[in-house]
Amino acid sequence: MFRNLNPGAIGIHADLERSLKIAHDAGFEGVDLPLGEAERLSSERSVNFITSLYERFGMKVGGCGLPFNWLNDSDYERGLNELPKWARLASDVGCVRFITWVPSFSDERPYDENFKWHVERFKPIVGILSEHGCRLGLEFLGTRTLRIGHKYEFIHTIGQMIELCNAIGTGNVGLLLDSWHWWTSGGTLEDIRKLSQEQVVYVHVNDAPAGIPVDEQLDNVRCLPGETGVIDLVGFLRALKDIGYDGPVTPEPFSKSLSELPDEEAALVTARALNRIWEMI
């Protein structure tokens, strides 16, 4: 495992070179790849220029978001047509972990129908990614308050998401495992230990506000790793270590106060919080 920075997750909006410097100076070991900027740099300079930036700062390549809205029909067709280009670029830079999230509800399709729809939706995507040696991490959303007011519930636990991955059946799709959603879904350390290394593609870490029942937590109100101790991050990361997970561990605190700090300070505060947990695993 390595300590990874997604700049946007803590309110940093900088270009890749500056993001790499900020991450390096704060003590991170990796940085996610901004695909749009990477395409521009590869066109204006070269793919080797991008890899040289990571090498200059001693940074590993983390992951990248799936570069189109797969939920929208018109975006889906266009995105599939362009995905080989994106997957080739990411792979050439050394980024083989794509990620996206899956809504935990539907107002249109009951669970079983929605499950089949997602299998059909993702199979072409992961097929293209597989051709370029890339994997896809799917994030389940465990937060109960997200599902309130919607007609049908959908995937919101580790077990349910693994069922979807198995049904897709391509071997290169697994979990984006977020400590928040693991905790809010009622997940256990044993749930993680039952996973194989290959079933975890990418990891988010964060903490939860104290004094609020788990079923009343709001998805976009979180804390820095270890800030409150509500979520057992030491156990969470130890379990991932036990199964041999070797990918990015990325803070995603959704903290307004953090995003208001200068970029360098925000990265340093985040890194220090993660480091305190890291020293205990």
Buried (B, 14 or more C-beta within 10 A) or exposed (E): BBBBBBBBBBBBEBEBBBBBBBBBEBBBBBBBBBBEBBBEBBEEEEBEEBBEBBEEBEBBBBBBBBBBEBEEEEEBEEBBEEBEEBBBBBBBBEBBBBBBBBBBBBEEBEBEEBBEEBBEBBBBBBBBBBBBEBBBBBBBBBBBEBBEEEEBBBBBBBEBBBEBBEBBEBEBBBBBBBBBBBBBBBBBBEBBEBBEEBBBBBBBBBBBEEEEEBEEBEBEEBBBBBBBEBBBBBBBBBBBEEBEBEBBBBBBBBBEEBBEBEBBEBBBBBBBBBBBBBEEB
